[in-house]
Amino acid sequence: MSDITNKRVKMDELDPNERNKTFEEVATGYSEEQAISEAKRCLNCKTKPCINGCPVSVRIPEFINCVSKGDFRKAYEIITSTNSFPAICGRVCPQENQCESRCVRGKKGEPIAIGRLERFVADWHRKNEEYKTTKIEPCKNKIAVVGSGPSGLACANELAKNGYDVTIYEALHKAGGVLSYGIPGFRLPKSVVEYEITNLINLGVKIENNVVLGKTISIDELLELGYSYIYLSTGAGLPRFMGIQGEKLLGVYSANEFLTRINLMNAQLDNYDTPIIKPKNVAVIGGGNVAMDAARCAKRLMAENVYVLYRRSKNEMPARLEEIFHAEEEGIEFKFLVNPIRILGDEDGKVKSIECVRMKLSEPDESGRKKPIEQEGSNFFIDVDCVIMAIGTLPNPVIIDSISDVKKDKRGYILVDQNQKTSNDFVYAGGDAVTGAATVILAMAAGKNAAKYIIKNDKK
């Protein structure tokens, strides 16, 4: 029988004034008792609207029912029948906009904590079960996956399970894509990512690091190596800047560079020789999850003041509410309806301040968003020694220019049909290289979808 409690079971977290000095994971996870208690809140609806909100159609009520009975092993089997990386998705998916937004319990209280339960099941399995990954001897064609981010990993996993000989080509020295270089360990521990990648390797997938499409190898060369199909999951790694004065000063970073130096190169540790300014006063430009990650990392580098500058109001911020809340708890200062117009430097070419203007919001335009309008004469300055641009990314032109036989739009994003197939019959694509910056789970869904259609076409 379901528990009619309207409040979800709270997940324990590290104290804000302690965690903002460490990269340890903020949320410590459910205990078995907490997970069972939360799972019992599920009504096990006949219509199962939560499944429709999941991009990979996890059988949510079924796995939650197993959790409520303490059968965590069966719950894991159910989740992984459609989602190969639940420990990752349980941590970084925006469940509040997906499965949990459809939850019937949310109409008269808080929805079931689906993401927290998914994370619990995955973590329980990792701690209590020997992972039974059996290498599947490939009996079918060779497939190349370019990019080892969430989309590439999901595609490779599906293909390998179906007997294909899969090799992933990764540009960086470490696999994982944005999971490794972009998302900080206090949100997604690197041990979790490494565990999932190890399981993929145990399945039989090969990973070649330090291979850059367009520089090290081309699509034609991959096809010449005997690959029947190629899946492009190269992401959108080219950072965008505002085009304002002072962006070339020392102390101005793209969020991509700033986060990569920390997440992949350990710039936060004194015994690593990774050039990065340990700032005192930081301005982060943007309002998405990447901006939150950059701001919270800056705080953990012992910055005294970290400001998030966003040209709209808090209601328009695209970042997850949980990330905004955690940032506020950790001492990040938000300055809404503020837009930078100039970065000023000192005589040594280092950032010393940023000039901003105040904004006001007009009526919603055709996109439904309120347009920010500059308030004349509202200029003011903020003293900072570091500016981090987190205003979005574009596909890397080195990669895009190298795939001349694949159609792109004017911004460089790869064009695909509903089956993830490009204009080249042997090349499929998905993830941020197609959609622009999106969620991890949507990238995974694209990878699974591409694998399905590669398998279907290969049988013709």
WOQUI-V302675 format. One record per residue. PHI is phi in whole degrees, 0 to 359 (* if undefined). PSI is psi in radians with two decimals (999 if undefined). D_CENTER is the distance of its C-alpha to the mean C-alpha in whole Angstrom. Layout:
PHI/PSI/D_CENTER  PHI/PSI/D_CENTER
This chain:
*/2.43/36  287/2.59/33  274/2.19/33  272/0.18/33  303/2.27/32  279/-0.36/30  265/2.35/28  286/2.77/25  289/2.20/25  289/2.43/24  267/2.32/21  294/2.53/23  223/2.73/21  293/2.62/22  299/2.32/24  306/-0.68/23  282/-0.15/25  260/-0.75/25  289/-0.43/21  285/0.12/21  242/0.08/23  219/2.75/21  262/0.26/17  293/2.66/18  298/2.33/16  293/-0.94/17  274/2.27/17  266/-0.05/20  90/2.85/19  282/2.60/22  278/2.98/26  300/-0.73/27  295/-0.74/29  295/-0.73/27  297/-0.78/25  297/-0.75/28  298/-0.77/29  293/-0.71/26  298/-0.56/26  290/-0.19/30  284/-0.30/29  291/2.33/27  276/-0.17/30  51/0.94/29  304/2.53/30  293/-0.63/32  280/-0.34/30  49/0.97/26  296/-0.44/24  298/-0.59/21  297/-0.69/21  295/-0.38/21  273/-0.07/18  262/2.14/16  299/-0.40/14  247/0.22/16  55/0.82/19  300/2.41/19  281/1.33/22  298/-0.94/21  300/-0.58/25  294/-0.81/26  289/-0.60/24  292/-0.65/24  299/-0.70/28  295/-0.71/28  298/-0.74/26  299/-0.42/29  263/0.02/32  80/0.19/30  266/1.32/30  288/-0.50/26  296/-0.80/27  294/-0.65/27  301/-0.71/24  295/-0.73/22  299/-0.70/24  293/-0.81/23  299/-0.85/20  284/-0.05/19  290/-0.36/22  231/-0.35/19  232/1.95/16  280/-0.21/16  228/1.08/13  292/-0.51/14  294/-0.54/13  282/-0.90/9  296/-0.64/9  298/-0.38/12  264/-0.69/10  246/-0.13/7  291/2.48/8  278/1.21/10  303/-0.53/13  297/-0.38/15  257/-0.04/15  239/-1.91/15  300/-0.78/17  291/-0.43/18  291/-0.34/19  265/-0.14/22  296/2.24/23  298/-0.59/27  298/-0.38/27  288/-0.20/25  286/-0.52/28  231/0.52/30  165/-2.69/28  270/2.40/25  295/2.85/23  301/2.43/22  281/1.25/20  298/-0.79/18  297/-0.73/15  295/-0.66/17  290/-0.67/19  297/-0.79/17  300/-0.79/16  303/-0.84/19  299/-0.79/20  295/-0.73/18  292/-0.68/19  300/-0.78/23  296/-0.75/23  297/-0.60/21  275/-0.50/24  246/-0.24/27  238/2.42/27  284/2.13/27  293/2.14/25  263/1.04/27  278/2.06/25  254/2.20/28  299/2.24/28  263/1.99/29  294/2.08/31  297/2.32/30  236/0.10/33  234/-2.95/31  294/2.85/30  276/2.35/28  234/2.37/25  256/2.29/23  247/2.13/19  257/1.90/18  111/2.24/14  249/0.50/13  284/-2.98/9  302/-0.63/8  290/-0.78/11  295/-0.72/13  297/-0.73/13  294/-0.72/14  295/-0.82/16  299/-0.71/18  299/-0.83/18  295/-0.74/20  293/-0.76/22  297/-0.71/23  296/-0.39/24  261/0.28/26  90/0.20/28  272/2.63/27  271/1.78/27  250/2.31/23  235/2.25/23  261/2.30/19  252/2.10/20  242/2.34/17  289/-0.61/18  272/3.04/17  280/-0.10/19  224/2.41/16  282/2.80/14  125/-0.32/11  57/-2.38/9  299/-0.43/6  296/-0.54/6  266/-0.78/10  264/-0.35/10  257/-0.66/7  262/2.11/6  295/2.73/10  296/-0.40/12  286/-0.20/13  255/-0.70/10  221/1.70/10  304/2.43/13  296/-0.48/13  297/-0.56/16  292/-0.78/14  296/-0.79/12  298/-0.65/15  298/-0.80/17  293/-0.66/15  291/-0.68/16  299/-0.73/19  297/-0.63/20  293/-0.72/19  296/-0.72/21  298/-0.47/24  289/-0.37/24  122/-0.04/25  285/2.34/22  261/2.50/23  235/2.16/21  251/1.97/22  272/2.94/20  60/0.63/21  240/2.01/22  253/2.04/21  298/2.25/22  98/-0.29/25  239/-1.03/26  282/-0.66/26  207/2.72/27  244/2.94/27  299/-0.76/26  300/-0.69/30  292/-0.63/30  297/-0.76/28  295/-0.61/30  292/-0.44/33  284/-0.05/32  102/0.18/32  283/2.28/29  284/-0.64/29  220/2.75/26  233/2.35/23  248/2.08/19  267/2.02/17  227/1.01/14  274/-0.03/14  72/-2.96/11  230/1.46/12  262/0.06/13  272/1.98/16  290/2.58/15  261/2.51/17  240/2.95/20  276/-0.34/23  78/0.52/26  257/2.86/28  299/2.42/30  93/0.10/29  288/-0.22/26  261/0.12/27  291/2.68/29  294/2.23/28  108/-0.01/25  259/2.18/23  234/2.64/19  281/2.68/17  299/-0.62/13  302/-0.86/12  294/-0.80/16  301/-0.83/16  289/-0.64/12  296/-0.72/13  298/-0.55/17  275/-0.94/16  288/-0.58/13  251/-0.39/15  240/0.09/18  57/0.74/19  296/-0.33/20  285/-0.24/21  261/2.35/23  293/-0.45/27  272/0.16/28  250/2.31/25  271/1.22/27  247/1.94/24  297/2.04/25  201/2.46/23  285/2.24/25  274/1.65/25  283/2.76/25  259/-0.69/27  227/2.11/26  237/2.39/23  246/2.13/22  253/2.16/18  262/2.08/18  135/2.95/16  225/0.26/15  263/-3.03/11  298/-0.60/8  295/-0.68/9  297/-0.73/12  297/-0.74/12  298/-0.78/11  296/-0.76/13  296/-0.75/16  289/-0.56/16  293/-0.74/16  300/-0.71/19  298/-0.65/20  285/-0.23/20  275/0.21/22  74/0.49/25  296/2.44/25  286/-0.71/27  226/2.25/26  235/2.12/22  248/2.33/22  258/2.07/20  257/2.11/21  226/2.30/20  280/-0.15/23  249/-2.95/23  268/3.06/23  299/-0.60/21  297/-0.45/21  266/-0.06/20  297/2.29/17  280/-0.19/13  294/2.71/12  298/2.48/12  301/-0.64/15  298/-0.71/14  290/-0.68/13  296/-0.78/16  299/-0.78/18  296/-0.69/17  297/-0.76/17  298/-0.76/21  301/-0.61/22  274/0.05/21  97/0.21/23  286/2.37/21  258/2.17/23  263/2.31/22  241/1.75/24  273/2.80/24  54/0.80/26  226/2.36/26  228/2.23/25  288/2.50/26  234/-0.21/29  195/2.46/30  249/2.24/29  254/2.54/32  238/2.93/33  267/-3.00/36  292/-0.29/38  266/0.09/36  78/0.36/34  256/2.63/31  299/2.35/29  234/-0.40/32  194/2.95/31  227/2.33/29  265/2.34/31  230/2.86/29  233/2.68/31  273/2.61/30  240/2.82/29  225/2.72/30  261/2.34/29  273/-3.02/31  291/2.70/31  302/2.44/28  270/-2.90/28  296/-0.37/28  278/-0.20/24  93/-0.08/25  262/2.52/24  284/2.28/26  275/2.26/27  282/2.34/27  238/2.34/30  292/2.36/32  270/2.01/34  299/2.36/37  77/0.28/38  259/0.29/36  300/2.49/35  206/2.91/34  239/2.58/33  235/2.22/30  283/2.03/31  219/2.73/28  244/0.11/28  208/2.35/24  233/2.24/22  242/2.10/18  271/2.04/17  232/1.06/14  246/0.32/15  117/3.02/13  221/2.92/13  228/2.87/15  298/2.56/16  292/2.12/18  296/-0.48/21  301/-0.74/22  284/-0.83/21  298/-0.74/21  293/-0.40/25  279/-0.26/26  252/1.08/25  295/-0.41/28  270/0.14/29  245/2.23/26  289/2.41/26  234/2.86/23  274/-3.12/23  294/-0.33/25  268/-0.13/21  103/-0.02/21  286/2.45/18  287/2.34/19  270/2.30/22  225/2.82/22  270/-2.98/24  293/-0.23/23  260/0.20/23  71/0.21/20  273/2.40/23  274/-3.00/24  289/-0.22/27  263/2.13/28  298/-0.29/29  255/0.08/28  235/2.20/24  246/2.83/21  207/2.72/18  189/3.10/14  82/-2.75/11  296/-0.40/10  294/-0.33/14  254/-0.81/15  265/-0.26/13  83/3.11/12  304/2.15/9  218/-2.91/8  275/2.78/5  301/-0.76/5  291/-0.57/8  291/-0.64/10  295/-0.73/9  297/-0.71/10  298/-0.69/13  296/-0.70/14  296/-0.75/14  297/-0.73/17  297/-0.76/18  297/-0.76/19  301/-0.71/21  301/-0.76/23  279/-0.48/24  296/-0.79/25  298/-0.74/27  297/-0.78/29  288/-0.53/30  290/-0.35/31  273/-0.15/33  288/999/35
